[in-house]
């Protein structure tokens, strides 16, 4: 998972993932979306591939890339664990506040 986190830390790599999320694209088309050299994009693609976030398919001399959703599954679970904890704490705080309000209402009704 560390390699995937390091891979997506770079903004261009995140943009590459967005580009290839739904569509398989050749390296040249991916590179055309950026103002850096094609070798730089090739390096980004290599990092994403080594991290298991994209896969490469060869079609003759072309290299086609697409995202590997299963490669992102571990990252997604990691990030969702933060939300799950936060949502649990929010639920607990809301329930405690509701209980406090119910007690206050009961106290007023008795007086």
N, C-alpha and C positions, 0 to 999 in steps of 0.2 A: 504494500500500500504506500510506502514511503516514496517509491519511484513514481507512482501515479500522482501523489500530492506535489512532488517536485515538478512533474511534467506540466500540470495544470497551473502552476504558480506563474508561468509566463503567459502574458495576455495573448500573444500571437497563437500559442498552442491552444488556448481556449477557443479562439476564433476558428482555428482549423477544425477543432472538434465540432463546432456549430455547423461549419460548412459540410462536413462529411457525416453528420448525424443521420440524415434521411437519404442522402444520395451518395453513391459511390462516384468519386471524382478522380480524374487523372492528376498527377502532380502538377502539370503545367497549368491546369485550370485553377487549382488551389493557389499556386504561386501568383497567378494574375490578380488575385484579390489583395495583394500586399505590395508595399513599396520597398521590399528588400530583395536581395538576389535569390535566384532559384536555388543555388546551393544552400543558402540560409534556410529556406523553406524545407529543403531535403533533410537538413539537420533536425529541424523541428519535427518533421514526420518520423525520422528515425527515433528520436526520444519518445514520441508518443507510441510508436510501435513497440519499443523495448519495454515501455511501462504497461503494455497490454491494453492500451486504450484505442488503438486503431489496428486494422489489419490491412495487409497489402496483397493484391492479386495482380499477377502479370497477364497481360493480354498482348502477345507479341512483344514489341519493344516498349509498350506503355506500362506504367505502374499505376494501378488504380487503388484508391484508399477509401475505406469506410470505417465508421466508428464501430467499436465493439461494446455494445451495451453491457454485456456481461463483465467486461473489464471495468466498467464504471460502477458495477453493483456494490463492490466492497467500499468504494468511496461514498456512494450514496448511503449505505448503511451507517458508515462512520458519521457522516453529517446529520443524518436523521436521528442518531442517538442524542445529539445535542437538543434537537427539537423535542424529542420524546420527554427528556428530563425537564425541559422548560415547560412543556404542556402539563406534565404531572404536577410541577410546583404551582403553576397557575391554577389548576383545578383545585389543589389543596387549599390555596389562599382564598379562592372564591367560596369554597365550602366552609372554611373557617369564618369568613366574613358573613356568610348567610346565617351560620349558627349564632354568631354574635348579635346580628340583627334580630333573630328570633328570640333570643334571651332578653334583649332590651325591650322588645314588644311585649313579652310576657310580664316583665317587671312593671311596665307602664299599666298594663291591664289590671294587675293586682293592686295598684295604688289608686 
